[in-house]
């Protein structure tokens, strides 16, 4: 996989034109997020199985980013296929879809991205038309993602005031999307609207998306960011250091149940205790209007993420480990959900329905 890694030796800077994921010369190019913040490395894939592996190993992560990665993975699968008939091409694509889908179970955007491409493929009249329309659709999905985030930013910025200190968890930034970000997109838009704001980022153990990615992104955007250990959330809130919270989401149900990075639930509970508004920013592609809470699979990750720090053992051998990647925050703890079509407020079953209607 790393044979085709291109290391940029220039200054470590995420320029606004830089994309987390891109399609170039019939290949997928991604930032390898496992190398940040120390090195900015791009990886290039021509095989959809490498894209599946990149999603599984968090080279690319964040709900919208893996949705678009899945779509580009299918575009590669279409190019790789030697099928001579439409039926055989669809069978090859279905096999690739399954392999890509099985990489991570919680973020619904992956199923959304794959489903959209499969629909386009089924409508194509011959193999050439199918291959062309798959690539076009995947590229459009990447383009739309950035536009969607900017719209979300505009809506969300209205909820934040001058001198707010905003707590965020995990990374819901440009790196979790194709560009601009969801929760960090709202933070960027608030700053762009002229308001002075500060951010408190949790480090987000065990994979450190907060310290490695969020702090990195915000620093490079000249946004005032302070990093705290996950265990200091209660301290920061009880000392009056936080005025609002905003996080992203991997899946939101029609009832307003929010699935996001492990630790989100306890932040929301603590925010309620301290009467701090708790907002979620996510595109409509993150909503799952069909499932109930008992249907959602929470991804369990490997024990070594918890028993080691930077490759060094920090726990005894042969102990039990519980390492869920996500948790569920119930709707009664959520002040508002910011999307590209507007902001949903409780009661969520009605307001979420309205958001989807307003899209039509
Ligand atoms: C990512 C995570 C992020 C959401 C944000 O987890 O939980 O908060 O994906 O998504 P992981 P969005 O790093 O394990 O993929 O950008 O839609 O807000």
Boltz pocket constraint, residues with backbone or C-beta under 6 A from the ligand:
constraints:
  - pocket:
      binder: B
      contacts: [[A, 60], [A, 61], [A, 62], [A, 63], [A, 64], [A, 107], [A, 169], [A, 170], [A, 171], [A, 172], [A, 173], [A, 176], [A, 177], [A, 181], [A, 182], [A, 183], [A, 209], [A, 247], [A, 248], [A, 249], [A, 250], [A, 260], [A, 261], [A, 262], [A, 281], [A, 282], [A, 283], [A, 286], [A, 325]]
      max_distance: 6.0
